[in-house]
Amino acid sequence: MVANREIKRGEELFDSYGEKCNWKFLHGYGFVLEDNECNTAPITIEIDPTDPLKTEKEMLISMKLELS
């Protein structure tokens, strides 16, 4: 840490972990937040290559990802 002003002995200091999802908090710092508004989770979607609606499903998934 680097201070941008003089710190007096015994003065309380605060540190911000920034906005992160819970898996980053857990991996990096060993804790999670109960109501984390920045929480995310990876999702893997596999579409059967023989599915007759494969193209339409891929299009809908890509549209949703672009909106995120």
DRENROTOR-712039 format. One record per atom (N, C-alpha, C): x, y negated, z negated; residue number from 1; atom name. Coordinates in nm, 4 decimals, always signed. Layout:
BEGIN
<u:X	v:Y	w:Z	pos:NUM	site:CA>;
...
END
This chain:
BEGIN
<u:+0.0832	v:+0.1178	w:+0.0000	pos:1	site:N>;
<u:+0.0000	v:+0.0000	w:+0.0000	pos:1	site:CA>;
<u:+0.0875	v:-0.1239	w:+0.0000	pos:1	site:C>;
<u:+0.0372	v:-0.2268	w:+0.0617	pos:2	site:N>;
<u:+0.1061	v:-0.3544	w:+0.0641	pos:2	site:CA>;
<u:+0.0091	v:-0.4588	w:+0.0114	pos:2	site:C>;
<u:+0.0536	v:-0.5373	w:-0.0851	pos:3	site:N>;
<u:-0.0312	v:-0.6419	w:-0.1424	pos:3	site:CA>;
<u:-0.0145	v:-0.7715	w:-0.0638	pos:3	site:C>;
<u:-0.1230	v:-0.8468	w:-0.0504	pos:4	site:N>;
<u:-0.1147	v:-0.9759	w:+0.0182	pos:4	site:CA>;
<u:-0.1107	v:-1.0921	w:-0.0810	pos:4	site:C>;
<u:-0.0948	v:-1.0563	w:-0.2110	pos:5	site:N>;
<u:-0.0783	v:-1.1570	w:-0.3159	pos:5	site:CA>;
<u:-0.0101	v:-1.0908	w:-0.4349	pos:5	site:C>;
<u:+0.0341	v:-1.1715	w:-0.5289	pos:6	site:N>;
<u:+0.0992	v:-1.1179	w:-0.6482	pos:6	site:CA>;
<u:-0.0035	v:-1.0437	w:-0.7344	pos:6	site:C>;
<u:+0.0368	v:-0.9297	w:-0.7857	pos:7	site:N>;
<u:-0.0518	v:-0.8500	w:-0.8709	pos:7	site:CA>;
<u:+0.0030	v:-0.8524	w:-1.0120	pos:7	site:C>;
<u:-0.0829	v:-0.8899	w:-1.1073	pos:8	site:N>;
<u:-0.0405	v:-0.8980	w:-1.2471	pos:8	site:CA>;
<u:-0.0394	v:-0.7598	w:-1.3105	pos:8	site:C>;
<u:+0.0518	v:-0.7375	w:-1.4014	pos:9	site:N>;
<u:+0.0601	v:-0.6109	w:-1.4738	pos:9	site:CA>;
<u:-0.0740	v:-0.5827	w:-1.5423	pos:9	site:C>;
<u:-0.1250	v:-0.4611	w:-1.5237	pos:10	site:N>;
<u:-0.2518	v:-0.4211	w:-1.5846	pos:10	site:CA>;
<u:-0.3752	v:-0.4599	w:-1.5041	pos:10	site:C>;
<u:-0.3566	v:-0.5350	w:-1.3961	pos:11	site:N>;
<u:-0.4700	v:-0.5769	w:-1.3133	pos:11	site:CA>;
<u:-0.5277	v:-0.4557	w:-1.2395	pos:11	site:C>;
<u:-0.6587	v:-0.4475	w:-1.2322	pos:12	site:N>;
<u:-0.7249	v:-0.3372	w:-1.1626	pos:12	site:CA>;
<u:-0.7136	v:-0.3571	w:-1.0120	pos:12	site:C>;
<u:-0.6799	v:-0.2483	w:-0.9423	pos:13	site:N>;
<u:-0.6689	v:-0.2513	w:-0.7967	pos:13	site:CA>;
<u:-0.7766	v:-0.1633	w:-0.7347	pos:13	site:C>;
<u:-0.8188	v:-0.1991	w:-0.6160	pos:14	site:N>;
<u:-0.9188	v:-0.1225	w:-0.5430	pos:14	site:CA>;
<u:-0.8636	v:-0.0855	w:-0.4058	pos:14	site:C>;
<u:-0.9040	v:+0.0297	w:-0.3554	pos:15	site:N>;
<u:-0.8628	v:+0.0761	w:-0.2235	pos:15	site:CA>;
<u:-0.9874	v:+0.1234	w:-0.1499	pos:15	site:C>;
<u:-0.9961	v:+0.0928	w:-0.0220	pos:16	site:N>;
<u:-1.1079	v:+0.1380	w:+0.0590	pos:16	site:CA>;
<u:-1.0625	v:+0.2549	w:+0.1454	pos:16	site:C>;
<u:-1.1404	v:+0.3606	w:+0.1470	pos:17	site:N>;
<u:-1.1118	v:+0.4755	w:+0.2326	pos:17	site:CA>;
<u:-1.1665	v:+0.4534	w:+0.3739	pos:17	site:C>;
<u:-1.2444	v:+0.3492	w:+0.3937	pos:18	site:N>;
<u:-1.3022	v:+0.3197	w:+0.5238	pos:18	site:CA>;
<u:-1.4260	v:+0.4041	w:+0.5503	pos:18	site:C>;
<u:-1.4848	v:+0.3838	w:+0.6659	pos:19	site:N>;
<u:-1.6041	v:+0.4590	w:+0.7043	pos:19	site:CA>;
<u:-1.5607	v:+0.5869	w:+0.7736	pos:19	site:C>;
<u:-1.5866	v:+0.6996	w:+0.7098	pos:20	site:N>;
<u:-1.5497	v:+0.8299	w:+0.7634	pos:20	site:CA>;
<u:-1.6616	v:+0.9291	w:+0.7361	pos:20	site:C>;
<u:-1.6645	v:+1.0365	w:+0.8134	pos:21	site:N>;
<u:-1.7593	v:+1.1432	w:+0.7862	pos:21	site:CA>;
<u:-1.7045	v:+1.2310	w:+0.6733	pos:21	site:C>;
<u:-1.7915	v:+1.3099	w:+0.6125	pos:22	site:N>;
<u:-1.7538	v:+1.3871	w:+0.4948	pos:22	site:CA>;
<u:-1.6423	v:+1.4877	w:+0.5197	pos:22	site:C>;
<u:-1.6341	v:+1.5465	w:+0.6388	pos:23	site:N>;
<u:-1.5271	v:+1.6445	w:+0.6590	pos:23	site:CA>;
<u:-1.3910	v:+1.5763	w:+0.6558	pos:23	site:C>;
<u:-1.3826	v:+1.4491	w:+0.7006	pos:24	site:N>;
<u:-1.2560	v:+1.3765	w:+0.6926	pos:24	site:CA>;
<u:-1.2231	v:+1.3400	w:+0.5479	pos:24	site:C>;
<u:-1.3259	v:+1.3013	w:+0.4703	pos:25	site:N>;
<u:-1.3030	v:+1.2741	w:+0.3280	pos:25	site:CA>;
<u:-1.2554	v:+1.4008	w:+0.2567	pos:25	site:C>;
<u:-1.3216	v:+1.5125	w:+0.2827	pos:26	site:N>;
<u:-1.2859	v:+1.6374	w:+0.2161	pos:26	site:CA>;
<u:-1.1444	v:+1.6805	w:+0.2545	pos:26	site:C>;
<u:-1.1154	v:+1.6776	w:+0.3825	pos:27	site:N>;
<u:-0.9838	v:+1.7221	w:+0.4298	pos:27	site:CA>;
<u:-0.8718	v:+1.6296	w:+0.3808	pos:27	site:C>;
<u:-0.8947	v:+1.4999	w:+0.3868	pos:28	site:N>;
<u:-0.7890	v:+1.4043	w:+0.3536	pos:28	site:CA>;
<u:-0.7765	v:+1.3684	w:+0.2076	pos:28	site:C>;
<u:-0.8904	v:+1.3696	w:+0.1351	pos:29	site:N>;
<u:-0.8889	v:+1.3173	w:-0.0011	pos:29	site:CA>;
<u:-0.9466	v:+1.4134	w:-0.1050	pos:29	site:C>;
<u:-1.0126	v:+1.5205	w:-0.0602	pos:30	site:N>;
<u:-1.0639	v:+1.6196	w:-0.1548	pos:30	site:CA>;
<u:-1.1990	v:+1.5875	w:-0.2153	pos:30	site:C>;
<u:-1.2765	v:+1.4986	w:-0.1538	pos:31	site:N>;
<u:-1.4109	v:+1.4691	w:-0.2039	pos:31	site:CA>;
<u:-1.5043	v:+1.4423	w:-0.0871	pos:31	site:C>;
<u:-1.6355	v:+1.4436	w:-0.1162	pos:32	site:N>;
<u:-1.7373	v:+1.4062	w:-0.0173	pos:32	site:CA>;
<u:-1.8341	v:+1.3092	w:-0.0823	pos:32	site:C>;
<u:-1.9078	v:+1.2346	w:-0.0019	pos:33	site:N>;
<u:-2.0096	v:+1.1424	w:-0.0511	pos:33	site:CA>;
<u:-2.1470	v:+1.2057	w:-0.0340	pos:33	site:C>;
<u:-2.2293	v:+1.1949	w:-0.1363	pos:34	site:N>;
<u:-2.3610	v:+1.2580	w:-0.1316	pos:34	site:CA>;
<u:-2.4502	v:+1.1973	w:-0.0238	pos:34	site:C>;
<u:-2.4541	v:+1.0657	w:-0.0134	pos:35	site:N>;
<u:-2.5400	v:+0.9979	w:+0.0847	pos:35	site:CA>;
<u:-2.4533	v:+0.9204	w:+0.1836	pos:35	site:C>;
<u:-2.3732	v:+0.9909	w:+0.2602	pos:36	site:N>;
<u:-2.2797	v:+0.9279	w:+0.3525	pos:36	site:CA>;
<u:-2.3504	v:+0.8932	w:+0.4833	pos:36	site:C>;
<u:-2.3721	v:+0.7633	w:+0.5074	pos:37	site:N>;
<u:-2.4401	v:+0.7187	w:+0.6297	pos:37	site:CA>;
<u:-2.3548	v:+0.7423	w:+0.7542	pos:37	site:C>;
<u:-2.2246	v:+0.7629	w:+0.7371	pos:38	site:N>;
<u:-2.1338	v:+0.7849	w:+0.8510	pos:38	site:CA>;
<u:-2.1092	v:+0.9325	w:+0.8748	pos:38	site:C>;
<u:-2.1848	v:+1.0182	w:+0.8106	pos:39	site:N>;
<u:-2.1603	v:+1.1610	w:+0.8201	pos:39	site:CA>;
<u:-2.1959	v:+1.2129	w:+0.9591	pos:39	site:C>;
<u:-2.1112	v:+1.3010	w:+1.0099	pos:40	site:N>;
<u:-2.1351	v:+1.3653	w:+1.1392	pos:40	site:CA>;
<u:-2.1007	v:+1.5131	w:+1.1269	pos:40	site:C>;
<u:-2.1420	v:+1.5880	w:+1.2244	pos:41	site:N>;
<u:-2.1085	v:+1.7307	w:+1.2278	pos:41	site:CA>;
<u:-2.0940	v:+1.7730	w:+1.3728	pos:41	site:C>;
<u:-1.9868	v:+1.8457	w:+1.4039	pos:42	site:N>;
<u:-1.9719	v:+1.8927	w:+1.5420	pos:42	site:CA>;
<u:-2.0718	v:+2.0040	w:+1.5737	pos:42	site:C>;
<u:-2.1244	v:+2.0012	w:+1.6939	pos:43	site:N>;
<u:-2.2206	v:+2.1027	w:+1.7379	pos:43	site:CA>;
<u:-2.1731	v:+2.1560	w:+1.8733	pos:43	site:C>;
<u:-2.1698	v:+2.2863	w:+1.8855	pos:44	site:N>;
<u:-2.1334	v:+2.3494	w:+2.0124	pos:44	site:CA>;
<u:-2.2593	v:+2.4077	w:+2.0754	pos:44	site:C>;
<u:-2.2823	v:+2.3718	w:+2.1998	pos:45	site:N>;
<u:-2.3999	v:+2.4209	w:+2.2716	pos:45	site:CA>;
<u:-2.3514	v:+2.5004	w:+2.3913	pos:45	site:C>;
<u:-2.3945	v:+2.6237	w:+2.3986	pos:46	site:N>;
<u:-2.3586	v:+2.7074	w:+2.5130	pos:46	site:CA>;
<u:-2.4851	v:+2.7389	w:+2.5922	pos:46	site:C>;
<u:-2.4758	v:+2.7208	w:+2.7213	pos:47	site:N>;
<u:-2.5886	v:+2.7491	w:+2.8090	pos:47	site:CA>;
<u:-2.5515	v:+2.8695	w:+2.8954	pos:47	site:C>;
<u:-2.6391	v:+2.9646	w:+2.8990	pos:48	site:N>;
<u:-2.6178	v:+3.0854	w:+2.9804	pos:48	site:CA>;
<u:-2.6027	v:+3.0429	w:+3.1259	pos:48	site:C>;
<u:-2.4930	v:+3.0802	w:+3.1899	pos:49	site:N>;
<u:-2.4719	v:+3.0404	w:+3.3296	pos:49	site:CA>;
<u:-2.5791	v:+3.0911	w:+3.4251	pos:49	site:C>;
<u:-2.6538	v:+3.1940	w:+3.3864	pos:50	site:N>;
<u:-2.7601	v:+3.2463	w:+3.4733	pos:50	site:CA>;
<u:-2.8959	v:+3.1837	w:+3.4413	pos:50	site:C>;
<u:-2.9012	v:+3.0950	w:+3.3439	pos:51	site:N>;
<u:-3.0270	v:+3.0298	w:+3.3055	pos:51	site:CA>;
<u:-3.0768	v:+2.9462	w:+3.4234	pos:51	site:C>;
<u:-3.2005	v:+2.9679	w:+3.4678	pos:52	site:N>;
<u:-3.2529	v:+2.8915	w:+3.5822	pos:52	site:CA>;
<u:-3.2645	v:+2.7406	w:+3.5523	pos:52	site:C>;
<u:-3.2659	v:+2.7045	w:+3.4239	pos:53	site:N>;
<u:-3.2750	v:+2.5632	w:+3.3864	pos:53	site:CA>;
<u:-3.1397	v:+2.5069	w:+3.3416	pos:53	site:C>;
<u:-3.0323	v:+2.5743	w:+3.3759	pos:54	site:N>;
<u:-2.8984	v:+2.5346	w:+3.3333	pos:54	site:CA>;
<u:-2.8675	v:+2.3892	w:+3.3706	pos:54	site:C>;
<u:-2.8889	v:+2.3510	w:+3.4935	pos:55	site:N>;
<u:-2.8583	v:+2.2151	w:+3.5402	pos:55	site:CA>;
<u:-2.9385	v:+2.1112	w:+3.4633	pos:55	site:C>;
<u:-3.0666	v:+2.1360	w:+3.4438	pos:56	site:N>;
<u:-3.1520	v:+2.0418	w:+3.3720	pos:56	site:CA>;
<u:-3.1079	v:+2.0288	w:+3.2261	pos:56	site:C>;
<u:-3.0729	v:+2.1400	w:+3.1634	pos:57	site:N>;
<u:-3.0275	v:+2.1367	w:+3.0244	pos:57	site:CA>;
<u:-2.8961	v:+2.0589	w:+3.0121	pos:57	site:C>;
<u:-2.8034	v:+2.0808	w:+3.1031	pos:58	site:N>;
<u:-2.6765	v:+2.0086	w:+3.1021	pos:58	site:CA>;
<u:-2.6991	v:+1.8593	w:+3.1192	pos:58	site:C>;
<u:-2.7934	v:+1.8237	w:+3.2057	pos:59	site:N>;
<u:-2.8241	v:+1.6833	w:+3.2283	pos:59	site:CA>;
<u:-2.8809	v:+1.6191	w:+3.1012	pos:59	site:C>;
<u:-2.9732	v:+1.6880	w:+3.0357	pos:60	site:N>;
<u:-3.0321	v:+1.6342	w:+2.9133	pos:60	site:CA>;
<u:-2.9276	v:+1.6194	w:+2.8023	pos:60	site:C>;
<u:-2.8389	v:+1.7176	w:+2.7912	pos:61	site:N>;
<u:-2.7344	v:+1.7097	w:+2.6892	pos:61	site:CA>;
<u:-2.6409	v:+1.5931	w:+2.7174	pos:61	site:C>;
<u:-2.6001	v:+1.5748	w:+2.8414	pos:62	site:N>;
<u:-2.5085	v:+1.4649	w:+2.8740	pos:62	site:CA>;
<u:-2.5764	v:+1.3285	w:+2.8528	pos:62	site:C>;
<u:-2.7063	v:+1.3182	w:+2.8810	pos:63	site:N>;
<u:-2.7789	v:+1.1944	w:+2.8575	pos:63	site:CA>;
<u:-2.7811	v:+1.1622	w:+2.7089	pos:63	site:C>;
<u:-2.8054	v:+1.2604	w:+2.6255	pos:64	site:N>;
<u:-2.8091	v:+1.2398	w:+2.4806	pos:64	site:CA>;
<u:-2.6715	v:+1.1965	w:+2.4282	pos:64	site:C>;
<u:-2.5653	v:+1.2589	w:+2.4790	pos:65	site:N>;
<u:-2.4309	v:+1.2239	w:+2.4336	pos:65	site:CA>;
<u:-2.3962	v:+1.0805	w:+2.4708	pos:65	site:C>;
<u:-2.4403	v:+1.0341	w:+2.5877	pos:66	site:N>;
<u:-2.4123	v:+0.8983	w:+2.6308	pos:66	site:CA>;
<u:-2.4857	v:+0.7965	w:+2.5448	pos:66	site:C>;
<u:-2.6009	v:+0.8342	w:+2.4901	pos:67	site:N>;
<u:-2.6785	v:+0.7433	w:+2.4060	pos:67	site:CA>;
<u:-2.6206	v:+0.7303	w:+2.2656	pos:67	site:C>;
<u:-2.5446	v:+0.8286	w:+2.2224	pos:68	site:N>;
<u:-2.4893	v:+0.8301	w:+2.0864	pos:68	site:CA>;
<u:-2.3836	v:+0.7255	w:+2.0690	pos:68	site:C>;
END
